[in-house]
Amino acid sequence: MTSITYYGHSCFGVEHQGIHLLFDPFITGNPAASHIDISKIPADYILISHGHLDHVLDVEAVARRTGAKIISTFEVVTWFGHKGLENHQAMNHGGTCHEPFGFVKIVNAVHSSSMPDGSYGGNPAGFVIGLKDGPTFYYSGDTALSYDMKLIGDEFHLDFAMLCLGDHYTMGIEDAVRAAEFVGAHKVIGMHFDTFPPIAIEHKKALAAFSEVGRDLILPKIGQVIPG
């Protein structure tokens, strides 16, 4: 059984067979997530899509407490390595790594990336995750709609996708619908919405847009646990 916990913005915890994956931890900087205690968030692995503050703010605190292994692009893990976080797996686009929980493939994202101190963050990324004896899913990170997403749908059978849909900094609702079609995901979990005024969305409009093309959209509440 797989469970997904939404911690706000683009941060999810995925638990499968006792192993915990944490994606893009940005919690303490999100007023809407003030009820989430990061000292209680479990993590065996931390996956980071790119270096922007609203995706890495709580990486160091969680990694030091849990000893979690950081998986990201070379530039991002190198930056955290300079902070003394040496348990990491450096990757780059098109590469796949295998861990006890399954595999991680880094795929393209169309965005920008710099670290919180302004240093070079490499290219942004998304992830395709395949859990052993469990689901395969796509985590888009921050991205625009890209025709490269069709390659994901060609290569993998996805059980669900986590897609950004807040517009302004990333793709919006209409493009996220097309992204779901490109990658072949019938179950979509929204992210990167409502955290800041520019990315606030109309929930009814978003739900209707996905429903019209036969896709199920979940707009999780912070702290909500979703079956995978």
Secondary structure, DSSP 8 states (H G I E B T S, - for coil): -EEEEEEETTEEEEEETTEEEEES---TT-GGGTT--GGG---SEEE-S---HHHHTTHHHHHHHH--EEEEEHHHHHHHHTTT---EEEE-TT-EEEETTEEEEEEE--S--B-TTS-B----EEEEEEETTS-EEEE--S----TTHHHHHHH---SEEEEE---TTS--HHHHHHHHHHHT-SEEEEES-SSSGGG---HHHHHHHHHTTT-EEE---TT-EEE-
